[in-house]
Amino acid sequence: MLRLTRGGPAAEIPACAGPGAARLAVTFRLVLVLRALLMAMALVLTPVAEWTPNLLGAVAVVAAATVLAEVRWRTVLEWLLRHPVLACLDAVLAGSVLAMGGVFGPFFLFTVMTSALAGVLFSWGPVLLVSGAQVALCYVAMAVGPGLPDPGAPGVLIGLPAFYPLTACAGVALRALFDQYAEVEDSRRHVETMLAAAEERARLAREMHDSLAKTLHGIGMSAAVLPVWIRRDPDRAERTARDIVAALGVATREARGLIAELRDDAHVMPLAAAIRRVIAEWGREDGVPVRVTVADESPDRSDPSGAGPLPRTVRYEIVSVLKEALANVRRHAAASAVEVRLSWRDDAVELAVRDDGRGFAMPDGERLDPLARAGHYGLVGMAERARRVGGRLAVWSAPGRGTLVTMTVPVPGAELGARPRPTARSGR
C-alpha cells in the first residue's frame, strides 16, 4: 500500500494504483537511476591512486543498495513511505562514501539525491529530518575526510551543505506539481463524466422525441376524434380504433427499443465489432442474407484501449444509422439480400448499406428535404444524424433496383475543409 497524501493521516491505496501513484513510482525509479549514474561518474572522475579499499567498499555497499532498490522498487517504495526513517539510513550510507572520497570531490553530487527523493516522497517533517541529517553528516565528512577546505573560504563551509535542504525543496516542489497535475486530471475526468451524462440524457430525449413522442402524439389525436366517429360513422370509428391499437403496438416496440438501446453496449465497442454485432442480431431476426465487408486494417487498431479513434458520439451515430437503414429494409424494401460495407480512408470512415429491394423514385436535386414530403422520414433522420457528427449522408435509389445509403464521417484530426451537406443521388 502507498501513502500518497501530504500532511495529516495518509490515505492508503494499492501499490502503484492510479495515475498519481504511477507518477510517484516513475520518479522514484528515475531518481535511483540518476543517483547510480552520478556515483559511477564520480568514481570515474576520482584518480585511481585515491581508490582506497574503504572507498571502494563504501561505494560497493551504496551501489548494491541502489540496485536492490531499483529491482525491488515496489517493496522498497512501500517501506520508505511507511517508515521515512529508512531514508536516514540511506543518508548514512551516502555520508560514509562522502567521508571516504571527500566532500570537495565528485562524490558530493550523488549524495544530494537522497534529499531530493525525501522531498518527493515525504511530508515536511521527514524531509527536514533527512536533509538535516545529511547536513550534519556533511560536516562530519569535512572533519574526517580528505581534502579539507581552505580556512579562508567560509562560504564553502556554509554553501555546500545548504545544497541538501535546497535539493529537498526542489523535490517538494516536484511533488507539488504532481499533486496539482493529479487534481487537474481528476477535474478533467469529472467534467468528462458530467458531459457524457448530459450527452446521454440529450440523446435519450432526442430519441424519445423523434420516435416515441411522435407516435404517442398521433395516438392521442386519433383517440380524440374517436368519439366523433362513433357518433357519425361507426365503420370509420372501427377503423380508427384498429389504427390506435396498431399504433399502440408500434409505441410499445419503440419503448422497448429505447430500453434495449440503454442496455446496449454496441456504441462503446470498436466500430467494426459493433457493426458485426448489429448485423448478426438483425440477420437472426429477419432471415435476410447479409454480406458484410469490414476493412481489416482500420484506425480502430491504432488505439490500445480498443475503442478506436472515433469519439463515442460518432460511433453511436454510425451504429444508429446502420440500425435505421436495416429497419427501412425490413419495413419497405422486401429485399432478398443486403450488403453492408465499412471502409476507412486517411481522413474519413464510410458506412454503406445496399439492398436489392423494390427501391423508390428519387426526387430531383441533391437535397433530401423532398424525401420527408414523400414520407421517407427515416432517411431524413439519418441525414440529421450524419450532420450532428460533421458527416454527410448520400442516398441512391431507383424503382426495382434497390437502395444504397452511404454515410461518410471525418476522422477527428483530419482536415476535410468545409462540411458538405447531405445529398441525394438519383438513379436516373
C-alpha positions in Angstrom: 0.0 0.0 0.0 1.2 3.5 -0.8 0.5 6.7 1.1 0.1 9.5 -1.4 -1.3 12.4 0.6 1.0 15.0 2.2 0.3 16.0 5.8 -2.3 14.6 8.2 -3.5 11.0 8.1 -2.3 9.4 4.9 -4.8 7.6 2.6 -3.6 4.2 1.5 -4.2 2.8 -1.9 -2.9 -0.3 -3.7 0.7 0.0 -4.7 1.0 2.0 -7.9 -2.7 2.1 -8.5 -3.8 5.2 -10.3 -2.0 8.0 -12.2 -0.7 9.7 -9.1 0.9 6.5 -7.7 2.3 5.7 -11.1 4.0 9.1 -11.5 5.4 8.7 -7.9 6.9 5.3 -8.8 8.4 6.5 -12.0 10.0 9.5 -10.3 11.4 7.2 -7.5 13.0 4.9 -10.1 14.3 7.8 -12.1 16.0 9.3 -9.1 17.6 5.9 -8.3 18.9 5.7 -11.9 20.2 9.2 -11.8 21.9 8.5 -8.5 23.6 5.4 -9.8 24.9 7.4 -12.9 26.2 10.2 -10.7 28.0 7.7 -8.4 29.6 6.0 -11.4 30.6 9.3 -12.8 32.2 10.3 -9.5 34.1 7.1 -9.4 35.5 7.6 -12.9 36.5 11.2 -12.1 38.4 10.1 -9.0 42.0 9.3 -9.6 42.9 5.6 -9.4 45.5 6.4 -6.8 42.7 7.6 -4.5 40.7 4.3 -4.8 41.2 3.1 -1.3 39.7 -0.2 -0.1 37.4 1.7 2.3 36.2 4.0 -0.5 35.6 1.1 -2.9 33.8 -0.9 -0.1 31.5 2.1 0.7 30.7 2.6 -3.0 30.0 -1.1 -3.4 27.6 -1.1 -0.5 25.7 2.0 -1.8 25.7 0.6 -5.3 24.2 -2.7 -4.1 21.6 -0.9 -2.1 20.7 1.2 -5.2 20.5 -1.8 -7.5 18.3 -3.7 -5.0 16.0 -0.7 -4.6 15.7 -0.5 -8.4 14.9 -4.2 -8.8 12.5 -4.4 -5.8 11.2 -0.9 -6.2 7.7 -1.7 -5.2 8.7 -3.2 -1.9 11.3 -0.5 -1.1 9.0 2.3 -2.0 6.3 0.9 0.2 8.8 0.6 3.1 10.0 4.1 2.6 6.5 5.6 2.6 5.6 3.6 5.7 8.9 4.3 7.5 10.6 7.6 6.5 13.4 6.9 8.9 14.8 4.4 6.4 15.8 7.4 4.3 18.1 8.5 7.1 19.9 5.1 6.8 20.4 5.8 3.2 21.8 9.2 4.2 24.3 7.4 6.5 25.5 5.2 3.6 25.9 8.2 1.3 27.7 10.0 4.2 30.2 7.1 4.5 31.1 7.4 0.8 31.5 11.2 1.3 33.8 10.7 4.2 36.0 8.2 2.2 36.0 10.2 -1.0 36.0 13.7 0.3 33.3 16.3 0.5 35.0 18.5 -2.1 35.4 15.8 -4.6 32.9 14.5 -7.2 31.1 12.2 -4.8 29.2 15.1 -3.3 26.8 15.3 -6.2 25.3 11.8 -5.9 24.6 12.3 -2.1 22.1 15.2 -2.7 19.7 12.7 -4.5 18.8 11.3 -1.1 17.3 14.7 0.0 15.6 15.1 -3.4 14.0 11.7 -3.0 12.8 12.6 0.5 11.3 15.8 -0.9 9.3 13.8 -3.4 8.1 11.1 -1.1 7.5 12.6 2.3 5.8 15.5 4.2 7.8 18.4 5.6 8.7 16.7 8.9 10.6 13.7 7.4 12.0 16.0 4.7 13.6 18.3 7.3 14.8 15.2 9.2 16.6 13.7 6.2 18.1 16.9 4.9 19.2 17.9 8.5 20.9 14.5 8.9 22.7 15.0 5.6 23.9 18.4 6.6 25.3 17.0 9.9 26.9 14.1 8.1 28.4 16.5 5.6 30.2 18.4 8.4 31.4 15.1 9.9 32.8 14.1 6.5 34.5 17.5 6.2 36.2 16.9 9.6 37.4 13.3 9.0 37.6 13.1 5.2 40.4 14.0 2.8 40.6 17.4 1.1 39.9 19.8 4.0 38.6 23.2 2.9 40.7 26.4 2.9 40.0 28.1 6.3 39.8 31.4 4.4 36.7 30.2 2.4 33.9 30.1 5.0 31.3 30.4 2.2 32.1 26.9 1.2 31.5 25.6 4.7 28.1 27.1 4.7 27.1 27.0 1.0 28.0 23.4 0.3 25.8 21.7 3.0 23.0 24.1 2.0 22.5 22.1 -1.2 20.8 19.4 0.8 17.8 21.4 2.0 17.7 23.2 -1.3 17.5 19.9 -3.2 14.9 18.7 -0.7 12.8 21.8 -1.5 13.2 21.0 -5.2 11.8 17.6 -4.5 8.9 19.1 -2.6 8.1 21.4 -5.5 8.2 18.5 -7.9 5.8 16.6 -5.7 3.5 19.7 -5.6 3.5 19.7 -9.4 2.5 16.1 -9.4 -0.3 16.8 -6.9 -1.6 19.7 -9.0 -1.5 17.6 -12.1 -3.4 14.9 -10.3 -6.1 17.4 -9.3 -6.4 18.7 -12.8 -6.7 15.1 -14.1 -9.4 14.4 -11.5 -11.3 17.6 -12.5 -11.0 16.7 -16.2 -12.4 13.2 -15.7 -15.2 14.6 -13.6 -16.1 17.1 -16.3 -15.9 14.4 -19.0 -18.2 12.2 -16.9 -20.7 15.1 -16.5 -20.6 15.9 -20.2 -21.1 12.2 -21.1 -24.1 12.0 -18.8 -25.6 15.2 -20.2 -25.0 14.0 -23.7 -26.7 10.7 -22.9 -29.7 12.5 -21.5 -29.9 14.7 -24.5 -29.6 11.7 -26.8 -32.4 9.9 -25.0 -34.6 12.9 -25.1 -33.9 13.3 -28.8 -34.7 9.6 -29.4 -37.9 9.8 -27.5 -39.0 13.0 -29.4 -38.1 11.5 -32.8 -39.9 8.2 -32.3 -42.0 7.5 -29.2 -43.3 11.1 -28.7 -44.5 11.4 -32.2 -46.2 8.0 -32.1 -48.0 8.8 -28.9 -49.0 12.2 -30.3 -50.6 10.5 -33.2 -52.4 8.1 -30.9 -53.7 11.0 -28.9 -55.0 12.8 -31.9 -56.7 9.6 -33.2 -58.2 8.9 -29.7 -59.5 12.5 -29.5 -61.6 12.2 -32.7 -62.8 8.6 -31.9 -66.0 9.7 -30.1 -66.9 11.8 -33.0 -66.6 8.9 -35.5 -68.5 6.7 -33.1 -71.5 9.0 -33.4 -71.2 9.9 -37.0 -69.6 6.9 -38.8 -69.3 3.6 -36.8 -67.3 2.0 -39.6 -64.8 4.8 -39.6 -64.7 4.6 -35.8 -63.9 0.9 -36.0 -61.0 1.5 -38.4 -59.7 4.3 -36.2 -59.8 2.0 -33.2 -57.8 -0.6 -35.1 -55.3 2.0 -36.1 -55.0 3.1 -32.5 -54.4 -0.5 -31.4 -51.7 -0.9 -34.1 -50.1 2.4 -33.2 -50.0 1.3 -29.5 -48.1 -1.8 -30.7 -45.7 0.4 -32.5 -45.3 2.6 -29.4 -44.6 -0.5 -27.3 -41.9 -1.7 -29.7 -40.4 1.8 -29.8 -40.3 2.0 -26.0 -38.8 -1.5 -25.8 -36.2 -0.4 -28.4 -35.2 2.6 -26.3 -34.9 0.5 -23.2 -32.8 -2.0 -25.2 -30.6 0.8 -26.5 -30.0 2.0 -22.9 -28.7 -1.5 -22.2 -26.9 -2.0 -25.5 -23.1 -1.5 -25.3 -22.5 -1.6 -29.0 -21.7 2.1 -29.1 -18.8 1.6 -26.6 -17.3 -1.2 -28.7 -14.8 -0.8 -31.6 -16.8 0.3 -34.6 -16.1 -2.8 -36.7 -17.2 -5.1 -33.9 -20.3 -3.1 -33.2 -21.3 -3.3 -36.8 -20.8 -7.0 -37.0 -22.9 -7.4 -33.8 -25.8 -5.3 -35.1 -25.8 -7.2 -38.4 -25.7 -10.6 -36.7 -28.7 -9.7 -34.5 -30.6 -8.3 -37.4 -29.9 -11.3 -39.6 -31.2 -13.7 -36.9 -34.4 -11.8 -36.6 -35.2 -11.2 -40.3 -33.5 -14.2 -42.0 -32.3 -12.0 -45.0 -28.8 -12.9 -46.1 -26.3 -10.1 -45.3 -22.9 -9.7 -46.9 -20.5 -7.9 -44.6 -17.3 -6.2 -45.7 -15.2 -4.6 -43.0 -11.7 -3.4 -43.7 -9.2 -5.4 -41.7 -6.7 -2.5 -41.5 -8.7 0.3 -39.9 -7.8 3.1 -37.5 -9.6 1.2 -34.8 -6.4 -0.8 -34.3 -4.3 2.3 -33.6 -5.9 2.8 -30.2 -4.7 0.4 -27.5 -7.9 0.9 -25.5 -9.8 -0.9 -28.2 -12.4 1.9 -28.6 -10.9 3.2 -31.9 -10.1 6.7 -33.0 -13.7 7.8 -33.2 -15.4 9.5 -30.3 -18.2 7.7 -28.6 -20.8 10.1 -30.1 -19.6 9.4 -33.6 -19.6 5.6 -33.2 -23.1 5.9 -31.7 -24.5 7.9 -34.7 -22.9 5.5 -37.2 -24.3 2.4 -35.5 -27.7 4.2 -35.2 -27.7 5.0 -38.9 -26.9 1.3 -39.6 -29.8 0.2 -37.4 -32.2 2.7 -39.1 -31.1 1.6 -42.6 -31.7 -2.1 -41.7 -35.1 -1.2 -40.2 -36.0 0.5 -43.5 -35.0 -2.6 -45.4 -37.3 -4.6 -43.1 -40.2 -2.3 -43.4 -40.2 -1.2 -47.0 -37.6 -2.9 -49.3 -38.8 -6.6 -49.4 -35.2 -7.3 -50.2 -33.7 -10.8 -50.8 -30.1 -9.7 -50.0 -28.3 -6.9 -48.2 -24.7 -5.7 -48.3 -23.0 -3.7 -45.6 -19.6 -2.2 -46.1 -17.3 -0.3 -43.6 -14.3 1.2 -45.2 -11.6 3.7 -44.0 -9.7 6.4 -45.7 -7.0 8.6 -44.4 -9.4 11.3 -43.4 -12.8 9.6 -43.1 -14.8 6.4 -42.3 -17.6 5.3 -44.7 -20.6 3.1 -44.0 -22.6 1.8 -47.0 -25.8 -0.2 -46.8 -27.2 -1.6 -50.1 -30.3 -3.8 -50.7 -31.8 -5.3 -53.8 -35.4 -4.5 -52.9 -38.1 -2.5 -54.6 -36.5 0.9 -54.2 -38.3 4.2 -54.9 -38.2 7.2 -57.2 -35.6 9.8 -56.0 -36.6 13.5 -56.1 -34.7 15.8 -58.4 -31.8 17.8 -56.9 -29.3 16.9 -54.2 -31.3 17.8 -51.1 -33.1 15.3 -49.0 -35.9 17.6 -47.9 -38.3 16.3 -50.6 -38.0 12.8 -49.1 -39.8 14.0 -46.0 -42.7 15.2 -48.1 -42.7 11.8 -49.8 -42.9 10.1 -46.4 -39.3 8.9 -46.1 -38.7 10.3 -42.6 -36.2 7.7 -41.7 -33.8 8.8 -44.4 -34.1 12.4 -43.3 -33.4 11.3 -39.7 -30.3 9.5 -40.8 -29.1 12.6 -42.6 -29.6 14.6 -39.4 -27.5 12.1 -37.5 -24.7 12.4 -40.0 -24.8 16.2 -39.7 -24.5 16.0 -35.9 -21.1 14.5 -36.2 -19.9 16.6 -39.1 -20.5 14.0 -41.8 -22.9 13.6 -44.8 -25.4 11.1 -46.0 -25.8 10.1 -49.6 -28.8 8.2 -50.9 -29.3 6.4 -54.2 -32.4 4.5 -55.2 -34.5 3.6 -58.2 -37.8 1.6 -58.6 -37.0 -2.1 -58.8 -33.2 -1.5 -58.4 -32.9 -1.3 -54.6 -31.4 1.4 -52.4 -27.9 2.5 -51.4 -27.3 4.6 -48.3 -23.8 5.9 -47.7 -22.7 7.7 -44.6 -19.3 9.4 -44.6 -17.8 10.9 -41.4 -14.5 12.6 -41.0 -11.9 11.1 -38.6 -11.1 13.6 -35.8 -7.9 15.4 -36.5 -8.2 15.2 -40.3 -8.6 18.4 -42.3 -11.6 17.9 -44.5 -12.4 21.5 -45.2 -15.9 22.6 -45.1 -18.5 20.1 -44.0 -20.7 19.1 -47.1 -24.4 19.0 -46.9 -26.3 15.6 -47.0 -27.0 14.9 -50.7 -29.3 12.5 -52.6 -28.0 10.9 -55.8 -30.7 9.8 -58.2 -30.6 6.6 -60.1 -31.8 8.2 -63.3 
